[in-house]
Amino acid sequence: MMHKLLAIDRRIIFALVFLSVAGPLLAGISLPITPTNEVKAAYDQLEKLDAGDIVLVSFSYGASTQPEMLPMSRAMLRHAFRRDLKVVAICLWPEAPGLAQQVLEEMTAEFDLEYGVDYAFMGYKPGNFSVILNMGQDFHSAFPQDQWGAETGDLDLTRGLRSLRDFDLVLDLAAGDSIEFWWIPYGQEKYGFTFVAGCTAVMAPDLYPFLDSGQLGGLLGGLAGAAEYETLIDRRGSASTGMSAQSMAHLVIVIFVLIGNIAYFAVRQTSSEQRS
Protein backbone atom coordinates (compact mmCIF):
# COMPACT_ATOMS: atom_id res chain seq x y z
CA MET A 1 0.00 0.00 0.00
CA MET A 2 2.76 2.42 1.00
CA HIS A 3 4.70 1.60 -2.16
CA LYS A 4 1.64 2.55 -4.23
CA LEU A 5 1.38 5.91 -2.42
CA LEU A 6 5.02 6.68 -3.24
CA ALA A 7 4.41 5.79 -6.88
CA ILE A 8 1.21 7.84 -7.28
CA ASP A 9 0.80 9.31 -10.75
CA ARG A 10 1.71 13.00 -10.64
CA ARG A 11 -1.19 13.75 -12.97
CA ILE A 12 -3.55 12.86 -10.12
CA ILE A 13 -1.83 15.45 -7.92
CA PHE A 14 -2.02 18.08 -10.68
CA ALA A 15 -5.72 17.33 -11.21
CA LEU A 16 -6.52 17.66 -7.49
CA VAL A 17 -4.60 20.95 -7.24
CA PHE A 18 -6.50 22.23 -10.27
CA LEU A 19 -9.83 21.26 -8.72
CA SER A 20 -8.87 22.86 -5.39
CA VAL A 21 -8.22 26.15 -7.19
CA ALA A 22 -11.08 26.03 -9.69
CA GLY A 23 -13.72 24.87 -7.21
CA PRO A 24 -13.73 27.94 -4.91
CA LEU A 25 -13.38 30.30 -7.88
CA LEU A 26 -16.29 28.81 -9.81
CA ALA A 27 -18.50 28.30 -6.76
CA GLY A 28 -17.67 31.67 -5.21
CA ILE A 29 -16.66 30.07 -1.92
CA SER A 30 -15.21 32.40 0.72
CA LEU A 31 -13.50 30.92 3.76
CA PRO A 32 -13.49 32.85 7.07
CA ILE A 33 -10.85 35.59 7.11
CA THR A 34 -9.47 37.24 10.25
CA PRO A 35 -7.94 40.69 9.63
CA THR A 36 -4.43 41.27 11.00
CA ASN A 37 -3.42 44.27 13.11
CA GLU A 38 -1.64 46.10 10.29
CA VAL A 39 -4.68 45.85 8.01
CA LYS A 40 -6.96 46.98 10.84
CA ALA A 41 -4.66 49.94 11.37
CA ALA A 42 -4.99 50.97 7.71
CA TYR A 43 -8.76 50.62 7.95
CA ASP A 44 -8.85 52.69 11.14
CA GLN A 45 -6.88 55.51 9.52
CA LEU A 46 -9.64 55.96 6.93
CA GLU A 47 -12.31 55.58 9.60
CA LYS A 48 -10.80 58.49 11.55
CA LEU A 49 -11.32 60.89 8.65
CA ASP A 50 -14.38 63.12 8.32
CA ALA A 51 -16.56 63.48 5.26
CA GLY A 52 -14.92 65.90 2.83
CA ASP A 53 -11.35 65.14 3.94
CA ILE A 54 -8.90 64.67 1.07
CA VAL A 55 -6.90 61.50 0.43
CA LEU A 56 -3.94 61.38 -1.96
CA VAL A 57 -3.72 57.97 -3.64
CA SER A 58 -0.50 57.12 -5.45
CA PHE A 59 -0.52 54.22 -7.92
CA SER A 60 2.93 52.67 -8.19
CA TYR A 61 2.37 49.27 -9.77
CA GLY A 62 2.16 47.67 -13.20
CA ALA A 63 0.25 44.97 -15.02
CA SER A 64 2.33 42.08 -13.68
CA THR A 65 1.11 42.73 -10.12
CA GLN A 66 -2.50 43.53 -11.06
CA PRO A 67 -3.92 40.34 -9.48
CA GLU A 68 -2.63 41.43 -6.06
CA MET A 69 -2.91 45.19 -6.35
CA LEU A 70 -6.27 45.67 -8.08
CA PRO A 71 -8.38 44.07 -5.31
CA MET A 72 -6.78 46.20 -2.61
CA SER A 73 -7.06 49.34 -4.77
CA ARG A 74 -10.74 48.61 -5.30
CA ALA A 75 -11.39 47.87 -1.61
CA MET A 76 -9.64 50.97 -0.29
CA LEU A 77 -11.21 53.30 -2.84
CA ARG A 78 -14.62 51.82 -2.09
CA HIS A 79 -14.06 52.48 1.61
CA ALA A 80 -12.94 56.07 0.95
CA PHE A 81 -15.87 56.92 -1.31
CA ARG A 82 -18.32 55.19 1.04
CA ARG A 83 -17.18 57.61 3.75
CA ASP A 84 -17.58 60.62 1.42
CA LEU A 85 -13.85 61.28 1.29
CA LYS A 86 -12.34 63.17 -1.63
CA VAL A 87 -9.64 61.37 -3.64
CA VAL A 88 -6.79 62.86 -5.65
CA ALA A 89 -5.01 60.13 -7.62
CA ILE A 90 -1.51 60.30 -9.09
CA CYS A 91 0.83 57.81 -10.76
CA LEU A 92 4.56 57.49 -10.06
CA TRP A 93 4.93 54.32 -12.14
CA PRO A 94 4.93 54.50 -15.95
CA GLU A 95 2.64 51.49 -16.35
CA ALA A 96 0.12 52.71 -13.79
CA PRO A 97 -2.10 55.34 -15.53
CA GLY A 98 -4.29 52.91 -17.48
CA LEU A 99 -4.68 50.62 -14.47
CA ALA A 100 -5.46 53.53 -12.15
CA GLN A 101 -7.98 54.99 -14.57
CA GLN A 102 -9.73 51.63 -14.85
CA VAL A 103 -10.30 51.19 -11.11
CA LEU A 104 -11.15 54.87 -10.62
CA GLU A 105 -13.82 54.75 -13.31
CA GLU A 106 -15.24 51.56 -11.82
CA MET A 107 -15.46 52.94 -8.28
CA THR A 108 -16.63 56.45 -9.15
CA ALA A 109 -19.39 55.03 -11.34
CA GLU A 110 -20.52 52.83 -8.45
CA PHE A 111 -20.90 55.90 -6.21
CA ASP A 112 -22.03 58.32 -8.95
CA LEU A 113 -19.29 60.87 -8.21
CA GLU A 114 -18.52 64.13 -9.96
CA TYR A 115 -15.08 64.63 -11.48
CA GLY A 116 -13.17 67.64 -10.20
CA VAL A 117 -15.40 67.85 -7.11
CA ASP A 118 -15.34 64.38 -5.54
CA TYR A 119 -12.20 63.04 -7.19
CA ALA A 120 -9.43 64.01 -9.58
CA PHE A 121 -6.86 62.04 -11.58
CA MET A 122 -3.59 63.88 -12.18
CA GLY A 123 -1.93 61.15 -14.27
CA TYR A 124 1.72 60.10 -14.39
CA LYS A 125 4.74 62.22 -13.52
CA PRO A 126 8.30 60.85 -13.94
CA GLY A 127 10.94 61.58 -11.35
CA ASN A 128 10.27 59.17 -8.47
CA PHE A 129 11.12 60.85 -5.14
CA SER A 130 11.74 64.23 -6.79
CA VAL A 131 8.02 64.39 -7.60
CA ILE A 132 7.24 63.85 -3.92
CA LEU A 133 9.60 66.65 -2.93
CA ASN A 134 8.00 68.89 -5.55
CA MET A 135 4.49 68.10 -4.27
CA GLY A 136 5.62 68.95 -0.77
CA GLN A 137 6.78 72.37 -1.91
CA ASP A 138 4.05 73.15 -4.46
CA PHE A 139 1.44 70.64 -5.57
CA HIS A 140 0.40 72.79 -8.54
CA SER A 141 3.98 72.94 -9.75
CA ALA A 142 4.32 69.16 -9.55
CA PHE A 143 0.98 68.58 -11.32
CA PRO A 144 -0.03 71.73 -13.20
CA GLN A 145 -2.65 69.78 -15.17
CA ASP A 146 -4.72 66.65 -14.69
CA GLN A 147 -4.64 63.55 -16.89
CA TRP A 148 -6.78 65.23 -19.55
CA GLY A 149 -5.17 68.64 -19.60
CA ALA A 150 -7.46 70.58 -17.25
CA GLU A 151 -5.62 73.13 -15.13
CA THR A 152 -5.14 72.00 -11.54
CA GLY A 153 -6.19 75.43 -10.33
CA ASP A 154 -9.48 75.19 -12.23
CA LEU A 155 -10.68 72.01 -10.47
CA ASP A 156 -12.67 72.58 -7.29
CA LEU A 157 -10.97 69.70 -5.52
CA THR A 158 -7.36 70.64 -6.27
CA ARG A 159 -7.63 74.43 -6.39
CA GLY A 160 -6.76 74.87 -2.73
CA LEU A 161 -4.09 72.17 -2.48
CA ARG A 162 -0.63 73.65 -2.11
CA SER A 163 1.43 71.05 -0.26
CA LEU A 164 1.42 67.45 0.91
CA ARG A 165 0.45 68.87 4.29
CA ASP A 166 -2.94 69.75 2.82
CA PHE A 167 -3.84 66.07 2.46
CA ASP A 168 -5.51 64.36 5.39
CA LEU A 169 -4.11 60.96 4.38
CA VAL A 170 -1.63 59.66 1.81
CA LEU A 171 -1.98 56.13 0.43
CA ASP A 172 0.64 54.45 -1.75
CA LEU A 173 -0.30 51.30 -3.67
CA ALA A 174 3.07 49.92 -4.66
CA ALA A 175 4.77 46.98 -6.32
CA GLY A 176 8.26 48.50 -6.16
CA ASP A 177 10.37 50.39 -3.64
CA SER A 178 8.33 53.60 -3.58
CA ILE A 179 7.07 53.11 -0.02
CA GLU A 180 10.34 52.85 1.88
CA PHE A 181 12.68 54.70 -0.51
CA TRP A 182 10.45 57.50 -1.86
CA TRP A 183 7.44 58.24 0.29
CA ILE A 184 8.80 57.71 3.80
CA PRO A 185 12.16 59.56 3.60
CA TYR A 186 11.14 62.31 1.18
CA GLY A 187 7.46 62.66 2.08
CA GLN A 188 6.23 61.37 5.42
CA GLU A 189 9.36 62.23 7.40
CA LYS A 190 9.64 65.68 5.85
CA TYR A 191 5.99 66.77 5.88
CA GLY A 192 4.51 64.66 8.67
CA PHE A 193 1.32 63.44 6.97
CA THR A 194 -0.49 60.23 7.93
CA PHE A 195 0.74 57.51 5.59
CA VAL A 196 -0.66 54.04 4.81
CA ALA A 197 0.30 51.63 2.06
CA GLY A 198 -0.60 48.52 0.12
CA CYS A 199 2.02 46.32 -1.49
CA THR A 200 2.71 42.91 -2.97
CA ALA A 201 3.09 40.03 -0.54
CA VAL A 202 6.82 39.66 -1.18
CA MET A 203 7.43 43.29 -0.18
CA ALA A 204 5.45 43.29 3.07
CA PRO A 205 8.05 41.79 5.47
CA ASP A 206 10.53 44.58 4.69
CA LEU A 207 7.99 47.22 5.74
CA TYR A 208 7.17 46.04 9.27
CA PRO A 209 9.94 48.16 10.88
CA PHE A 210 8.17 51.26 9.51
CA LEU A 211 4.94 50.12 11.17
CA ASP A 212 6.78 49.77 14.48
CA SER A 213 8.33 53.23 14.13
CA GLY A 214 4.99 54.86 13.33
CA GLN A 215 6.14 56.14 9.95
CA LEU A 216 3.65 53.78 8.36
CA GLY A 217 0.15 53.95 9.81
CA GLY A 218 -1.16 50.73 8.28
CA LEU A 219 -0.28 48.14 5.66
CA LEU A 220 -2.01 45.75 3.27
CA GLY A 221 0.26 42.96 2.12
CA GLY A 222 -0.67 41.14 -1.08
CA LEU A 223 -3.87 39.27 -1.80
CA ALA A 224 -4.25 38.31 1.87
CA GLY A 225 -4.20 41.97 2.93
CA ALA A 226 -6.77 42.83 0.29
CA ALA A 227 -9.03 39.99 1.44
CA GLU A 228 -8.76 41.14 5.05
CA TYR A 229 -9.71 44.68 4.03
CA GLU A 230 -12.70 43.36 2.10
CA THR A 231 -13.77 41.63 5.30
CA LEU A 232 -13.47 44.86 7.30
CA ILE A 233 -15.61 46.84 4.86
CA ASP A 234 -18.06 43.92 4.67
CA ARG A 235 -17.79 43.63 0.90
CA ARG A 236 -16.29 40.34 -0.22
CA GLY A 237 -14.65 40.53 -3.63
CA SER A 238 -12.06 38.85 -5.82
CA ALA A 239 -9.41 38.88 -3.08
CA SER A 240 -11.57 36.86 -0.68
CA THR A 241 -12.42 34.33 -3.38
CA GLY A 242 -8.79 34.18 -4.49
CA MET A 243 -7.59 33.55 -0.94
CA SER A 244 -10.07 30.69 -0.60
CA ALA A 245 -8.72 29.08 -3.77
CA GLN A 246 -5.15 29.64 -2.62
CA SER A 247 -5.87 28.18 0.81
CA MET A 248 -7.49 25.08 -0.65
CA ALA A 249 -4.54 24.55 -3.00
CA HIS A 250 -2.11 24.88 -0.10
CA LEU A 251 -4.17 22.38 1.90
CA VAL A 252 -4.02 19.82 -0.91
CA ILE A 253 -0.27 20.30 -1.26
CA VAL A 254 0.30 19.90 2.49
CA ILE A 255 -1.80 16.71 2.53
CA PHE A 256 0.28 15.18 -0.25
CA VAL A 257 3.51 16.22 1.48
CA LEU A 258 2.32 14.48 4.64
CA ILE A 259 1.23 11.37 2.71
CA GLY A 260 4.58 11.22 0.92
CA ASN A 261 6.59 11.53 4.14
CA ILE A 262 4.47 8.98 6.02
CA ALA A 263 4.75 6.51 3.13
CA TYR A 264 8.50 7.07 2.81
CA PHE A 265 9.25 6.42 6.50
CA ALA A 266 6.85 3.44 6.60
CA VAL A 267 8.58 1.84 3.59
CA ARG A 268 12.01 2.52 5.05
CA GLN A 269 10.98 1.00 8.39
CA THR A 270 9.60 -2.10 6.65
CA SER A 271 12.79 -2.51 4.57
CA SER A 272 14.91 -2.17 7.70
CA GLU A 273 12.90 -4.82 9.54
CA GLN A 274 13.13 -7.20 6.57
CA ARG A 275 16.95 -6.81 6.42
CA SER A 276 17.27 -7.56 10.12
Backbone torsions as a table, in degrees:
resi	resn	phi	psi	omega
1	MET	NA	-46.7	-179.0
2	MET	-66.3	-34.5	176.9
3	HIS	-63.8	-36.8	178.7
4	LYS	-66.8	-36.9	178.9
5	LEU	-65.6	-38.4	178.4
6	LEU	-69.2	-25.2	-177.3
7	ALA	-101.8	18.7	-177.5
8	ILE	-59.7	138.5	-178.9
9	ASP	-64.4	126.3	-177.3
10	ARG	-62.4	-23.4	178.3
11	ARG	-64.5	-29.3	176.1
12	ILE	-66.4	-42.3	178.7
13	ILE	-63.2	-46.2	179.9
14	PHE	-60.1	-40.7	-179.0
15	ALA	-65.4	-41.6	179.9
16	LEU	-68.4	-37.7	175.9
17	VAL	-63.9	-42.0	177.9
18	PHE	-60.1	-45.4	-179.7
19	LEU	-65.8	-35.4	-179.7
20	SER	-68.0	-28.2	177.1
21	VAL	-84.5	-46.7	-175.6
22	ALA	-69.3	-35.6	-176.9
23	GLY	-57.0	-57.6	179.2
24	PRO	-61.7	-34.6	-179.4
25	LEU	-68.5	-43.8	-178.5
26	LEU	-74.0	-35.3	-177.5
27	ALA	-88.3	-9.6	-179.2
28	GLY	68.7	32.6	-177.8
29	ILE	-76.9	134.8	176.6
30	SER	-125.3	115.5	177.3
31	LEU	-77.3	158.3	178.1
32	PRO	-58.8	138.1	-178.8
33	ILE	-127.2	129.0	178.5
34	THR	-107.4	114.7	-178.3
35	PRO	-63.6	141.4	177.0
36	THR	-85.5	168.6	-175.4
37	ASN	-63.2	-38.9	-177.4
38	GLU	-69.5	-32.8	176.2
39	VAL	-73.2	-40.3	175.3
40	LYS	-59.3	-38.7	-179.9
41	ALA	-63.1	-42.0	177.5
42	ALA	-63.3	-43.0	177.9
43	TYR	-60.5	-44.5	-178.3
44	ASP	-64.2	-33.0	179.4
45	GLN	-62.9	-39.5	176.4
46	LEU	-72.2	-34.1	179.5
47	GLU	-66.0	-28.2	-178.8
48	LYS	-71.7	-21.9	-175.4
49	LEU	-75.4	153.2	177.7
50	ASP	-97.7	157.4	176.8
51	ALA	-56.2	133.1	-178.9
52	GLY	96.3	-13.7	176.0
53	ASP	-65.7	154.9	-172.1
54	ILE	-109.5	130.0	178.9
55	VAL	-113.5	129.6	173.2
56	LEU	-94.2	121.4	179.5
57	VAL	-112.6	119.7	179.9
58	SER	-105.5	123.8	178.4
59	PHE	-97.3	116.3	-176.8
60	SER	-131.3	51.1	178.7
61	TYR	-144.6	163.3	-178.4
62	GLY	-119.0	-171.2	-173.6
63	ALA	-65.3	-30.6	-176.8
64	SER	-66.3	-23.4	-179.7
65	THR	-108.0	11.7	-179.2
66	GLN	-55.0	-41.0	-179.3
67	PRO	-59.2	-32.2	177.8
68	GLU	-86.2	-42.2	-169.7
69	MET	-83.2	-33.2	-178.5
70	LEU	-61.8	-46.3	-179.8
71	PRO	-60.5	-38.4	-179.9
72	MET	-74.2	-33.6	175.4
73	SER	-61.9	-45.8	-179.5
74	ARG	-62.9	-44.6	-177.0
75	ALA	-66.0	-42.8	-177.0
76	MET	-73.4	-36.8	175.8
77	LEU	-66.5	-40.2	178.2
78	ARG	-60.7	-42.1	178.2
79	HIS	-63.1	-44.6	-179.0
80	ALA	-62.6	-47.6	-177.9
81	PHE	-69.9	-31.6	177.4
82	ARG	-63.7	-31.4	-179.8
83	ARG	-91.7	11.0	178.8
84	ASP	61.9	34.6	174.1
85	LEU	-85.7	151.6	176.4
86	LYS	-91.9	142.4	-176.8
87	VAL	-124.7	126.9	170.7
88	VAL	-112.0	118.3	-176.0
89	ALA	-105.8	138.6	175.6
90	ILE	-133.7	166.7	177.0
91	CYS	-128.8	128.8	175.2
92	LEU	-113.4	14.6	-177.4
93	TRP	-129.3	128.1	-172.7
94	PRO	-62.1	-26.7	178.8
95	GLU	-82.2	-12.1	-165.9
96	ALA	-75.9	-30.8	-170.8
97	PRO	-54.0	-46.3	-179.7
98	GLY	-64.7	-38.3	179.4
99	LEU	-69.1	-41.9	178.7
100	ALA	-64.3	-43.9	-179.6
101	GLN	-61.7	-38.5	-179.9
102	GLN	-60.6	-50.4	-176.7
103	VAL	-73.4	-31.5	176.5
104	LEU	-64.8	-45.4	179.6
105	GLU	-63.3	-38.7	179.1
106	GLU	-63.8	-47.3	-176.1
107	MET	-74.0	-40.3	-179.1
108	THR	-69.4	-30.7	175.4
109	ALA	-69.0	-36.4	179.1
110	GLU	-62.2	-35.1	-177.2
111	PHE	-104.4	4.0	177.0
112	ASP	53.8	57.3	-175.3
113	LEU	-96.4	157.0	-178.6
114	GLU	-101.3	127.3	-179.6
115	TYR	-68.8	140.6	179.9
116	GLY	86.1	-16.0	178.7
117	VAL	-113.3	-50.4	-178.8
118	ASP	-95.7	-27.4	179.3
119	TYR	-156.1	160.5	177.0
120	ALA	-148.0	147.2	180.0
121	PHE	-123.0	111.3	-173.9
122	MET	-89.0	-9.8	177.2
123	GLY	83.2	-160.9	-173.8
124	TYR	-99.3	139.5	174.7
125	LYS	-132.9	120.9	178.3
126	PRO	-74.6	157.6	176.7
127	GLY	130.1	-10.1	176.9
128	ASN	56.6	-121.2	-174.7
129	PHE	-69.1	-22.3	178.8
130	SER	-66.3	-30.3	176.2
131	VAL	-66.3	-39.3	179.3
132	ILE	-65.0	-43.2	176.5
133	LEU	-61.2	-41.7	179.6
134	ASN	-64.0	-42.6	178.1
135	MET	-62.7	-35.9	179.0
136	GLY	-65.8	-32.6	179.7
137	GLN	-85.0	-43.9	-178.1
138	ASP	-160.4	104.1	-177.9
139	PHE	-61.2	-38.3	-178.4
140	HIS	-68.4	-29.8	176.1
141	SER	-71.8	-38.2	179.8
142	ALA	-69.6	-40.7	-179.9
143	PHE	-131.1	80.3	-178.8
144	PRO	-68.4	-22.6	179.8
145	GLN	-136.6	159.4	176.1
146	ASP	-86.1	-172.1	-176.5
147	GLN	-58.9	-28.2	-174.8
148	TRP	-109.4	11.5	173.3
149	GLY	94.8	0.6	176.8
150	ALA	-72.1	140.4	-179.8
151	GLU	-66.2	135.0	-179.8
152	THR	-58.9	-37.0	179.7
153	GLY	-72.2	-11.6	180.0
154	ASP	-92.1	-13.9	-179.9
155	LEU	-87.1	132.3	-178.8
156	ASP	-55.9	-40.3	-175.0
157	LEU	-69.6	-40.0	-173.3
158	THR	-99.4	-5.2	-175.8
159	ARG	-58.2	-40.9	-175.6
160	GLY	-93.4	2.8	-178.9
161	LEU	-84.2	122.8	-177.8
162	ARG	-121.6	-20.4	-176.1
163	SER	-152.1	166.3	174.0
164	LEU	-62.3	-23.1	177.5
165	ARG	-67.3	-17.7	-179.7
166	ASP	-79.6	-9.6	178.5
167	PHE	-90.8	138.5	-179.8
168	ASP	-81.2	-19.2	178.1
169	LEU	-159.7	142.1	174.1
170	VAL	-118.7	130.8	-179.4
171	LEU	-123.7	125.0	176.3
172	ASP	-112.4	124.4	176.4
173	LEU	-105.9	105.6	-163.0
174	ALA	-130.0	144.8	172.7
175	ALA	-119.9	8.3	179.6
176	GLY	-127.3	-145.5	-176.3
177	ASP	-103.6	23.0	-175.5
178	SER	-68.7	-28.2	-176.7
179	ILE	-67.7	-57.1	-173.5
180	GLU	-85.5	-23.5	-176.3
181	PHE	-105.8	-16.1	178.4
182	TRP	-112.6	-62.2	-169.2
183	TRP	-71.6	-42.1	-177.0
184	ILE	-71.1	-53.2	-177.8
185	PRO	-72.6	-34.3	-174.4
186	TYR	-102.3	-8.0	-179.8
187	GLY	-121.6	-70.0	-173.9
188	GLN	-62.9	-45.0	-179.4
189	GLU	-66.2	-35.3	-175.1
190	LYS	-81.3	-38.6	-172.5
191	TYR	-113.6	-8.2	168.9
192	GLY	71.5	22.4	179.4
193	PHE	-80.2	160.5	174.8
194	THR	-73.1	130.3	-171.1
195	PHE	-130.2	126.7	172.9
196	VAL	-128.1	162.8	-174.3
197	ALA	-149.2	158.4	170.2
198	GLY	-129.1	141.3	-175.6
199	CYS	-149.1	172.7	175.3
200	THR	-70.3	157.7	-175.4
201	ALA	-60.5	-35.8	-176.6
202	VAL	-69.9	-23.1	-179.8
203	MET	-84.0	-27.6	-168.8
204	ALA	-54.8	-45.0	-177.1
205	PRO	-58.0	-31.7	-179.4
206	ASP	-71.3	-14.5	-174.0
207	LEU	-99.2	-6.6	-178.3
208	TYR	-62.6	-35.0	175.6
209	PRO	-58.4	-32.0	179.5
210	PHE	-74.3	-26.7	172.1
211	LEU	-67.9	-43.3	-179.4
212	ASP	-64.9	-34.7	-178.2
213	SER	-79.8	-14.9	-178.2
214	GLY	88.5	-2.1	177.5
215	GLN	-70.2	-26.5	177.4
216	LEU	-115.5	120.8	-173.7
217	GLY	-87.9	-3.2	-179.7
218	GLY	173.4	156.3	-174.6
219	LEU	-150.4	133.6	170.4
220	LEU	-108.5	122.4	-178.7
221	GLY	-109.9	106.8	173.7
222	GLY	65.7	-161.5	-177.9
223	LEU	-63.3	-34.3	179.6
224	ALA	-64.0	-44.0	178.7
225	GLY	-62.6	-40.0	178.1
226	ALA	-64.2	-42.0	179.1
227	ALA	-64.0	-39.6	177.8
228	GLU	-64.5	-38.4	179.1
229	TYR	-68.5	-38.3	175.5
230	GLU	-60.1	-36.9	177.8
231	THR	-65.3	-41.9	-178.2
232	LEU	-66.0	-36.2	179.6
233	ILE	-89.9	3.9	177.4
234	ASP	57.5	45.1	177.2
235	ARG	-144.1	88.4	-178.9
236	ARG	-66.8	135.8	-179.4
237	GLY	-137.2	-151.6	-175.1
238	SER	-66.0	-28.9	179.7
239	ALA	-67.8	-42.9	179.5
240	SER	-63.6	-43.6	177.8
241	THR	-65.9	-40.9	179.2
242	GLY	-64.1	-38.5	178.3
243	MET	-67.4	-33.9	176.7
244	SER	-64.2	-44.5	178.3
245	ALA	-63.3	-43.2	179.8
246	GLN	-64.3	-41.2	-180.0
247	SER	-65.0	-41.4	178.7
248	MET	-64.8	-40.2	178.3
249	ALA	-63.9	-42.3	177.7
250	HIS	-62.5	-39.3	179.3
251	LEU	-62.3	-43.9	178.9
252	VAL	-62.5	-42.5	-179.7
253	ILE	-63.8	-44.4	179.5
254	VAL	-62.4	-41.1	179.0
255	ILE	-60.1	-44.0	-179.8
256	PHE	-69.5	-33.3	175.4
257	VAL	-63.4	-43.7	178.6
258	LEU	-64.4	-44.1	178.9
259	ILE	-60.6	-44.6	-179.9
260	GLY	-61.9	-41.8	-179.4
261	ASN	-70.1	-42.1	178.6
262	ILE	-62.1	-44.7	-179.9
263	ALA	-64.5	-40.1	-178.9
264	TYR	-62.5	-48.8	-177.9
265	PHE	-69.8	-32.6	177.7
266	ALA	-66.3	-43.5	178.8
267	VAL	-65.6	-40.4	-179.9
268	ARG	-65.7	-39.3	178.5
269	GLN	-65.0	-41.6	179.3
270	THR	-64.4	-43.1	179.4
271	SER	-63.9	-38.3	179.4
272	SER	-65.8	-41.0	179.3
273	GLU	-67.0	-37.5	-179.7
274	GLN	-67.8	-35.2	179.6
275	ARG	-70.4	-32.2	-178.9
276	SER	-82.3	NA	NA
